[in-house]
Every structure is written in structure tokens, then in C-alpha cells.
């Protein structure tokens, strides 16, 4: 495709853009339990107006746009207060959870270079439920990682197992509040004690759960401690574009004090241009998400969020009770928040995912890891609550339909083929063979059960390779 020789008029541009959406997820309907976070039309309009009103302002230049400094300080202060931080706690607005987590690890690494310069191969210890963005940050920053299996009944971090892998090179422990897959809070209290004992930093990845958890606690849920009241916690990330319902990308990274936050900052004067100073990874970026995040927290307000999350909590509990009544299904772990992992020992959940999609329900298929079950992830959101009874009825029907599916052959063929592969065998011919096993021929099918079963049967490193190959083909 080339740039049009003659520019299109406004109506034609918008018409063509809308045409691109033809196959997109209809998230506004409220039948998606993943992928999109929608507070409803009225709040959405406030968010859009605030976003567009600051679209052209650049957060790189706080000296030129003092309004942006004021908005960020206001917003970060709201978040610090929400997580019981004192006057010493500081933070910054970021473009998303990945950036927040990456900054936390960059800060830990650079803090180590000053406080513990004898460490040349820094290590981070994280549970195997920790989000992929933390693995990404570790790879990008050239840090070593030590992965510790969690308790396979509770899916919470194993503190004693963590203790056993601490070494002279360890600089940071990681806990989740909550883990994405199972919606549980790690034992941050105990991890904090461990961090204090060994003079380590502790980062709490609260991207998905930190905003909603304080509200669930106020609504009577027994939520484990995870915030700045816990000694040893040095940093917390918290996304606002998830359950705070802000526009993407909106997240905050917070630190115990400014002395620690100083290691996050970047400055460069060794060139012929202006002195370069950044608080986060990105330099130039629109102030739209910042203004929109400030607007949505200010518009909904504390009471509004509490009422919203009461409705979400009621819907979550109703879904859990319904799952408990379906013999073939169970919820893994005991969720602390609005996220559930639906698993089964009797039917293939990937077949169930296909059947639910036929009924226009959108969940997220997640693969097994080591000895954990493959499962379906759902996040119960305010837009879903009106559909709960219909979802439960369809879930029961879809379980019956999934009983007749047979995906075992795909899994067996994949395991047999994958087990015989060497690293040098990972080439385009192998890629096409995997697609053949999954029944993919000339395009992606409407039903993904076979593809998911194939990927579930692959080793994690093979799965990563296959996805990279696929995405490399997908994008120009």
C-alpha cells in the first residue's frame, strides 16, 4: 500500500477506518470477560473528551506544559493514598503495566550498582505466576531470573522456596497482587519480611489487582496485605486502564521514597541538543491518557467505584457458585479479586472455549505450565454484570456440547513431534508441520480448539518460538 497521491476527504477517511473494524471484537456489548475494560457509554464519553482535549500536548515538556506536571502529581497522589503510602512515597505515570514493571526492575538494577557494586550478575526471584511483562523486563535489562514454583493448591508464592534460592547475586524479590491467571494475592507480608532479612528490594506487581483490591476489602473480602503498609515493599505498579477503566495506556509506578525513585530517572547531556531528561522509558508521548486517567478517577469518584465493585463482586460470587454446581468444572485456587481460572479434569476447556465463542462469549484461553492445568481466564467487569444469568445458562449448555469434542489426538501428535525436535530443527518447515497438526490450512479456522491444544502440548520455549514465527509473518 502507498500513501494516496491525492488525500482522501474526511468522510472517506473515517468510512475506511470503520471498515477495518468489521471483524473486531464487539466489546461494548459487555459479553467479553477479557481484552477490554469498559465503564459504560456515559463515562466513556467523559474519558474521550478529556483524552482529546490533551491529545496534542507532549508530556516530555513539563516546563512548557505545567498543567501536565500538576495533573500527574494529582493522579499519582490519588494512587499513593489509595495504597496507603505516606508522604515519602513517590511515583510516576506510565504508558502501561509493562513500562511500570520495567521501570521497577531498572530502578532495582541501578540501585544495586550504587549500594552493592560487588554484584556483577544481578538476579531477580519471581514466582512462576508472575506476569510475562516481568520476564520481558528481565530480558531487556540483561538481568538473570530465578523462577520459583508456587503452591499448586493456593497458587500463591512459596516463601520458603523463595528463601532457598536467594544468593549473593539476588537484588529483588517479586510478588503479585494479584496474579493474572488465578486472581490471587501472593503472601506479600512474608515476602516483605524476607526482603528485610536479606537487605533486598521487593516489587509488588499490582498492575491488574492493586486498584480493585482495596475496594474488595472494604466490601468484606478478606484481602491479604500487599500495599505500602507492608514493611519491605519497595515499589508497587498499578494499572489504571484496567479496573479503574481509564483509557489506554495508563499505569503508575510508585516507590517507597524518592531516594529509590531517583534510580528510575534518565538524563543525557552528552550530545549537541537540549539536555535530555525522562521520568519514564518513553520520551515524547501524548498527554491524552494522563488527562483521561485523571478525569475518570475524578468523575467516578471513590463512592462510585465502591458501588461499581459491589456489583462486580456480586456477579463474581454468582459465577463461582454456578461453577461449583457444574460437576465438570472447578475454579483453581481461591480468587481474591474479580478474576477466575476455570479448569476441568473431565472436558477439554479449549473445546469449551470454542462453544462459548459460538454463543458470543469471549474468554481468554490459557495454557498449562509445568504441572498446572490449562484453563479459561475470565475477568468480571461492570459491563458483564447484566449478562451473568445468561452466561451461566450458556456455560452449562456449552459444557454438555464440549463433552463430545476430541482434541486428544492433536495433543498426542504434537507431543510426539515436539519431543523429537532439536533447537536446530526450529525452522519454517517445522512451523508448517505444527500448523498441519493443528489442522490449519490456508488461513486460521473459526474454532481454535485444535490450535490451543497444539500449543498447550508444546514445551514453553517451542511455544515462544512458534508465536514469534507467526507474528513475524503476520506483520509487515
N, C-alpha and C positions, 0 to 999 in steps of 0.2 A: 504494500500500500504506500502511496506517495502523498505528500501534502497537496491538497487540491490546488490547481492552478488559480482558480478563482474561488475566493472564500464563500462558504455557504451562509445563507441568511440565518437569522436567529431561530426562526421556527423550524427550519430544516435541520439545524444542528441538534436542537432539543428532540425532534422527532427521531432522528437516527440514534441518539443516545438512548431513548426509551426503547427502541427496537432491540438494542443489545440486551435488555433486561428480560427478554421473553422467556428464557429458561431459568431465571434466577429463583431462589427460594423466596416464597411469599411470607416473610417474617412478620409482617404487620397483622396477619390473621390471628397470630397467637398460638399456632399449633407446632411451633418449633421449640423444643426443650433444649436447644443448644444454638450456637452460632451467632445469635443476635439478641440484644438486650433492649427491649422496647418498653418505655413507661406509658405509652398511650399517646394518642394524637395531640391532645391539648398541651402536654408537657413537651412533646416532640417539637411543636411549633415554637415554643419559647427557646428551646435549645438551638434550633436552626437560626432563629433571628439573632440570638446572641453570637453564634458562630460567625454568621455572615457579616455582622457589624464590625468584627475584628479580623476579618479574613486577610486584609492587606497589611496589617501591622506585623512586624517581624520581632519575635522575642529575643533575637540576638542583640538588639539595641535598646536596652533598658534606659540608657541615658537619653535617647531620643523619644522613647515612649514610656514615661514614668508611670502611666496608667497600668502597664503590664507588670511592673515591679509591685505595685500596690495590689493588683489582682492576685498575683502569685503568692505574696505574703499573706493575704487574707485567706486564700484557699488552703495553703499549707498549714496555717494556724488552725483552721477548722479541723483538718485531718489529725494534727497533733493532739488537739483537745479530745477528739473522738477516740484516740488510742491512749489517753491518759498520760500524755507526755508533759513534762514540766517546762519551765522557761528556758532550760538549756537545750532542749531538743530542737533540731533544725532540719530543714529538708528542702526539696525542690520538686517542681512539676516536671514530669517527663512525658514522652510520647507513647508510653505503654509499659506493660509489665516486664517485657524483655529488657528494655532500656533501664528500668528501675533495678532489676536484678543484676544486670551487667555493671551498673554503677556501684552497687553494693560490693560486688566482688573486686572491682577495680580499686575501690577505696580500701578494702581489706589488704589487697596486694601491696598497695603503695604505703599503707600504714606499716606493714611488715618491713618494708625496705628501710624505714626510719627506725622503728622500735626493735626489730630483730634482724639486723643486716646479715647475721651469720647464716640465715636461711637462703639457700640459692635455688632450691626446688620446692616452692611452696605447695602445700596440699590443702584441699578443701574436703571435708567429710560431709556427705549428704545421704539421706535415706533413699532407697530405690523408688519411693513415691514422689520424690522431688520433681518439679516441673522441668520439661525439656529446655526451657529458656536458661536455666541454671547450667545445664550441660553445655549449652551454646556459649554462655559467657566464659565458662572454664576453658573451652577450646579456643575461643578468640583471644583470651588473655594469656594463654600459654601457661596455665596452672595445671597441676596434677589433681586428679579426683580419686577419692576413695568412696565407693558406693557400699552402703550397709543395708542388708535386707531388713525390712520392717517386720513387726509381729504379724503373722499371717492370719490371725483372728481379728485383731483390732485394726490392723493396717496403720498403726501409729509407729513412729520411730522407736527403735530399740536402743535405749540409752546405754545399757551395759555393753552391747555390741559396738556401739559408737566409742565408748571408753577404750575398748580393746584395740582399736585401730589408730588412736591418737599417737602421733610420733613427734619427733623433734622438728619435723618439717610442717606440722599442721599449723595453719593460720586462722582457720574459720570453720565453725560448725553451722549447719543449716537445718532449720525446721520449717514446717509448713503450717499455715493457718488460713485456709485449710489445704490439704492435698486436693488436687483437681479430680483425680479418678474416684475417690471414695468420700470426699467431703468431710474428712476428719482432721482434728487439730492434733499435731504432734505434742508430746509432753514437753512443752517449752520451759516449764518450771525446772524440770530435771536437767534439760539441756543447758539452761542458764547456769545452774549450779556447776555443771561440768565445765562450762566455759570459764567461769570464775576460778575454779580449782586449777585449771591449766593455763590461765592467762591468755585465753583465746577470745576472739570475737564470735558473736552469734548473730546470724542474719535470719530473720523470720520472713519467709516468702508469704506475705498476706495478700498477694495480688487478687486472688479470687474470693477470699473469705473475710478479710480484715474489716471491710466496711459493714457487712451484714451481721457479723458475729456479735458485736456489742448490742445490737437491736434484739437479736435472738435471746441473748442473756436477759435483757430487760423484759422479754416476753415469757420468761420462765424456763428457758432451755438451760441445762447445766453445761455451760461452755467453759472448757479449760482455759486457764490464764495463758495469755500469749503476747500481751502488749508491753508498754514501757514500764508497767508496774513490776515486771519480772526482772530481778537482778540478773545481769549477764547479757540481756538483749542489747545489742549494739546498733542494729538497724532493722527497719521494717519497710517492706514495699506494700503498696495498696493501690489497686486499680480503681479508678472512678468510672471508667467506661464499661464496667460490668454491672454490678448490682446497685451502684449509685445512679446508673442509667445516663451517664454523661455521654457526649459524642466521642467517638474515637479520634485521636488517641489521647487518652487522659489517665495518667497514673502519678503517684507521688512516692518518692523515696525519702525516708526520714532516718535521722541518726541521733544517737544519744546526746551528742554535743557537737559544737562547731569545730572543735579540735579534730574530731574524726572526719567530719564533713569536708574539711579543708583538702583531704586527700582525693576527693571526688573532682575538684576543680581542675581546669586545664587553662594554661596561659602560654602564649608564644610571642616573643618579641624578636626572634631571630629570622626576620625577613624584612623586605623593604616596604611592606604595607603597614596598616594600623596594627597596634598591639592586640593580639587575638586572645579573648578571654571567654570561656564557656563554663557554664554551671553543669551542663549535661553533655551527652555524646554528640547530639545534633547541634549544628550552628544555626543557620537560618531555618526558621520554621514559622508557619502562620500562627498567630495568636488566637485563631478561631477556637481550637479545642480548650484553651485556657479560659477564655471568656465563657464558653458554653458550659464548662465544668463548674465555674463559679456561679453561673446562672441557675443550673439545675439544682445544686445544693441549696442555694438561696430561695429558689422558687418552691421546691417540695418541702423543705424545712424538716426539722427533727421530728415533729409530730406527724407530718405527712409520711415520712419514711417508716415510722413506727407502725402506723396504721397499714401501710402497704405491706410491711413484712409480717404483720399478724395474719393477713390474708394469705401470703405466701406460705407461712408456717402451717396454717390450717390445711392448705392444699397439699403440702408435702406429707403431712401426717396421714391424710386420707389416702394418698397414693401408697404409702408404706403399708398401711393396714390392708389395702387391696392386694398388694403383692404377697403379703403374708398368708392371704387366703387362697392364693393360687399355688397348688402343690408343686408345680414345675419350676417356680421362680423363687429367688431369695435376694435380699439386699446384702451386699458384702459390707461387713463392718457395721458400726453404729454411727450414722452421719451426725455431725454437729451442726450442719448448716442445711441449705436447701438443695444440695447436690447428692445424687444417689448413683450407686453402681448396681445395676440389675443383672444378676447372673443366674445360671441354671446348670444342674448336673443331668438334666433329663432331655432337654431340647437344645438345638443349636441356636444361640442368641443371634447369630448373623442371619439365620433364616427368619427369626422373629423380627429383626430389623427390617428385612425386605417386606414382610407382611404389614408392618406398621407404616412403612413408607407408602404402600399401596393405599392405605387409609388416610394418607396425607399427614401422618405424624412424623416429625423429624427429630431423631435422637442421634447420638454420636456413638458409633461402634468403636470399641477399644480392645486391643489385643492382650493376650496373656503375656506375662513376663516371668521367666523362670518357672516357679510353681504357682503363679497366680492365675485366676480364671479370666478368660475373655468375658467381656461384659458390655452392657449398653449404659452409657452415661446419660443422665438427664439432670438438667438444672431447672428447678421450678421457679418461674418468674411471674411477675404480676400479670403479664399478658396471657399466661397459661391458665390462670385460676378459673376463668369462666368455662374452660373446656374439661375440667378434671373428671366429671362424671362420664362424659363421652369417651375420654381417653381410657378410663378404667374398663368400660364396656368393650371397647375395641381391643384393648390389651388382652382381655380374656378370650375373645374370638380369635385373635391372631396367634395366641399360644396354641390353640387347637389346630390351626392351619399349619403352624411351624412343625408340628409333630410328624408330618408326612415328608418333610424335607430330608434329603440325604446328601450332606456335604462331606461326609467322612472320607469318601474316595479322593476328593480333591486334597484334603489334608494329608492322607496317606501317600499319595503320589508326590506331593510337594516335599514332605519329609524325606522320602526315599531319594528324590532327585537332589535336594539341597545337601543331604548328608555326604554325598559323593563329590561335592564340589571343593576345589581348592581356590584360594584367593585369585590365582591367575585365570580361573575359569569364568570370572565375572566379566562377561563381555556381551555384545549385542545379541549374539546367538543364544546365550543363556537367558538373557532378558526375554527374548521372544518365546523361549521354551516355557518359562514361567507363565507368560500370558496364555500360552496354549493350554497349560494345565488348568488355568482358571477359566478356560472357555472364552477368552477374549479374541475375537477375530474381526479385524477391520473397524474397530470402534468399541467404546465402552457400552456394556449392557445396561438395561434398565434396572436389573436386580444385581446387587453387589455381593450376595452371599458367598459365591464361589471365590471372588477376588479377596474378600476379607478372610475367608478360611485359608486360602493360599498364603496370604501374608502372615496370618497367625501361626502357621506351621513353619515359617522360615525363622532362622536364627536372627537376633536383633541386628547384627552387622550386615547380614544379607538383605534384610528388610530395608535398612537405611540405604544400601547401595541401589536397590531396585527403585525406591522412591526418588532418589537423585537422578537416576537414568530417565525415569518417566517425566519428572518435572523439567529436566534438561531438554527433552523432546517437546514438551508441551508449550514452553515459552520461546518466543522468537529471540 
